[in-house]
Amino acid sequence: MKEKNITINELARMVKTGFDEMSGTMKAGFDKVENRLTTLDNGQEEIKLRLSNVAYRFEVVELENQVKTLTKQMKTLERLVMSKIKRQGNEA
């Protein structure tokens, strides 16, 4: 096999070419990572906005209990009013 003598300038060009190729590959990789992080950040902001408009579970349960109580009271009042109307009708 024949030996090839490489000059310092040729070696420097080969090293530079290798670094340039590696730099391009790394830049592409970092660009992908940056895009992914941007997408995640945007998604997280969207989730925060949605959650800021959502009632907490304990608030919903409390409101359900209040509605049940008010419904019972309304039915009781309705029965009282109806019985009073019936009595007044019988008295007339």
C-alpha positions as CSV (number, residue, x, y, z in Angstrom):
1,M,0.0,0.0,0.0
2,K,1.3,3.4,-0.9
3,E,1.7,6.0,1.8
4,K,0.1,9.3,1.2
5,N,1.7,12.4,2.7
6,I,-0.9,14.9,3.9
7,T,0.1,18.5,4.3
8,I,-0.9,20.6,7.4
9,N,-3.3,22.6,5.2
10,E,-5.0,19.5,3.8
11,L,-5.4,18.2,7.3
12,A,-6.8,21.5,8.5
13,R,-9.3,21.5,5.6
14,M,-10.4,17.9,6.5
15,V,-10.8,18.8,10.1
16,K,-12.8,22.0,9.2
17,T,-15.0,19.9,6.9
18,G,-15.7,17.5,9.7
19,F,-16.5,20.3,12.1
20,D,-18.7,22.0,9.6
21,E,-20.7,18.8,8.9
22,M,-21.0,18.2,12.7
23,S,-22.1,21.8,13.2
24,G,-24.8,21.5,10.6
25,T,-26.1,18.2,12.1
26,M,-26.1,19.7,15.7
27,K,-27.9,22.8,14.5
28,A,-30.6,20.8,12.9
29,G,-30.9,18.7,16.1
30,F,-31.1,21.8,18.3
31,D,-33.7,23.4,16.0
32,K,-35.9,20.3,16.4
33,V,-35.5,20.4,20.2
34,E,-36.3,24.1,20.2
35,N,-39.4,23.6,18.1
36,R,-40.5,20.8,20.4
37,L,-40.0,23.0,23.5
38,T,-41.9,25.8,21.9
39,T,-44.8,23.5,21.1
40,L,-44.8,22.2,24.7
41,D,-44.7,25.7,26.1
42,N,-47.7,26.7,23.9
43,G,-49.6,23.6,24.9
44,Q,-48.9,24.3,28.6
45,E,-50.2,27.9,28.2
46,E,-53.3,26.6,26.5
47,I,-53.9,24.2,29.4
48,K,-53.4,26.9,31.9
49,L,-56.0,29.1,30.2
50,R,-58.5,26.3,30.1
51,L,-58.0,25.4,33.7
52,S,-58.4,29.0,34.8
53,N,-62.0,28.9,33.7
54,V,-62.8,25.6,35.3
55,A,-64.6,25.4,38.7
56,Y,-62.9,23.3,41.4
57,R,-64.6,20.0,42.2
58,F,-65.5,21.0,45.7
59,E,-67.2,24.1,44.4
60,V,-69.3,22.0,42.0
61,V,-70.3,19.6,44.8
62,E,-71.2,22.6,47.1
63,L,-73.4,24.1,44.4
64,E,-75.1,20.7,43.8
65,N,-75.9,20.5,47.5
66,Q,-77.3,24.0,47.5
67,V,-79.5,23.2,44.4
68,K,-80.8,20.1,46.1
69,T,-81.6,22.0,49.3
70,L,-83.3,24.8,47.4
71,T,-85.3,22.2,45.3
72,K,-86.6,20.6,48.5
73,Q,-87.5,23.9,50.0
74,M,-89.3,24.9,46.8
75,K,-91.3,21.7,46.8
76,T,-92.3,22.2,50.5
77,L,-93.4,25.7,49.7
78,E,-95.3,24.5,46.7
79,R,-97.2,22.0,48.8
80,L,-98.0,24.6,51.4
81,V,-99.3,27.0,48.8
82,M,-101.3,24.3,47.1
83,S,-102.9,23.2,50.4
84,K,-103.7,26.8,51.3
85,I,-105.3,27.3,47.9
86,K,-107.4,24.2,48.3
87,R,-108.5,25.3,51.8
88,Q,-109.5,28.7,50.5
89,G,-111.5,27.0,47.7
90,N,-113.3,24.8,50.2
91,E,-114.1,27.7,52.4
92,A,-115.7,29.7,49.6
